[in-house]
Amino acid sequence: MARVLYELCGIDEGLRFSPYCWRVRYALAHKGLAVETRPWHFTDKAALAFANHDKVPVLVDGDAVVVESYEILRYLDRTYPEAPLLGDGLAEARARFFKAYAERALAPAMLRTIIMDLLNAIHPKDRDYFRESREKRFGRTLEEFHSPAKGLAQLDAALEPLRGCLKEADFIDGAAPAAADYLLFGNFMWARCVSSADLVSNADPVYAWLERMLDCHDGLGRSALRVTDIEGAYR
Ligand SMILES: N[C@@H](CCC(=O)N[C@@H](CS)C(=O)NCC(=O)O)C(=O)O
């Protein structure tokens, strides 16, 4: 059976912007594993019933059905041990810090900056669901939550440890990228696909890292469709 990855799509089926799915796309590329991707919308819950899950990514690999992006990375390392992503033992335990950093420091700052662009990139049939579920989560309207100036300041401060790390090597995981890089970079792909906001100035060492990440694995990130590429889709 072909390897299949269910991925969130937006206003166009080719617009794939989930930060969690991007982690997995990079992880699969890192392992040199081919994958067929299937577009999925927020409201297509029935399409994931086979996995007993309601979120993407979902990876189907032969008989295995794996959910949760970090668990998918662990599964890939167990099943395809060449070219480790997370490593094992201490290394894997430490990689969890990057998962938490991406989700708890970078994502909230980016979300404040790009939330209205994100809504615009989401398929119209998903927008009411997205608005209702996120407004419930934030305890305020999307418009009240939206605050690019605050989001960018928050992101600038949150990137300081990454700047320090990039003084030592080209990638977080050393001379070549691996899971720590993919865990963080997924968030930047999320923002890049739905928005034209400049999150990082081009004098920032993080900018140079982003450029390297966009180029790696044959330009996987750089060749991804962005909302700005879709005629009439970007305000
Ligand atoms: N912890 C999950 C989070 C996955 C997640 O939140 N995916 C979003 C897309 S970016 C989703 O499918 N959301 C469905 C929903 O909000 O109903 C993972 O790491 O895979």
PDBQT file of the ligand as one rigid body, heavy atoms in Angstrom, charges set to zero:
ROOT
HETATM    1  N1  LIG A 301      -0.783  17.766  18.525  1.00  0.00    +0.000 N 
HETATM    2  C1  LIG A 301      -1.188  17.608  17.154  1.00  0.00    +0.000 C 
HETATM    3  C2  LIG A 301      -1.834  18.883  16.663  1.00  0.00    +0.000 C 
HETATM    4  C3  LIG A 301      -2.388  18.741  15.248  1.00  0.00    +0.000 C 
HETATM    5  C4  LIG A 301      -3.341  19.884  14.889  1.00  0.00    +0.000 C 
HETATM    6  O1  LIG A 301      -3.774  20.670  15.750  1.00  0.00    +0.000 OA
HETATM    7  N2  LIG A 301      -3.660  19.946  13.610  1.00  0.00    +0.000 N 
HETATM    8  C5  LIG A 301      -4.622  20.954  13.146  1.00  0.00    +0.000 C 
HETATM    9  C6  LIG A 301      -4.209  21.455  11.794  1.00  0.00    +0.000 C 
HETATM   10  S1  LIG A 301      -2.809  22.533  11.953  1.00  0.00    +0.000 SA
HETATM   11  C7  LIG A 301      -5.963  20.272  12.999  1.00  0.00    +0.000 C 
HETATM   12  O2  LIG A 301      -6.073  19.249  12.362  1.00  0.00    +0.000 OA
HETATM   13  N3  LIG A 301      -6.990  20.855  13.604  1.00  0.00    +0.000 N 
HETATM   14  C8  LIG A 301      -8.310  20.322  13.543  1.00  0.00    +0.000 C 
HETATM   15  C9  LIG A 301      -9.279  21.134  14.309  1.00  0.00    +0.000 C 
HETATM   16  O3  LIG A 301      -8.905  22.188  14.824  1.00  0.00    +0.000 OA
HETATM   17  O4  LIG A 301     -10.417  20.702  14.392  1.00  0.00    +0.000 OA
HETATM   18  C10 LIG A 301      -0.004  17.164  16.308  1.00  0.00    +0.000 C 
HETATM   19  O5  LIG A 301       1.143  17.461  16.712  1.00  0.00    +0.000 OA
HETATM   20  O6  LIG A 301      -0.193  16.504  15.288  1.00  0.00    +0.000 OA
ENDROOT
TORSDOF 0
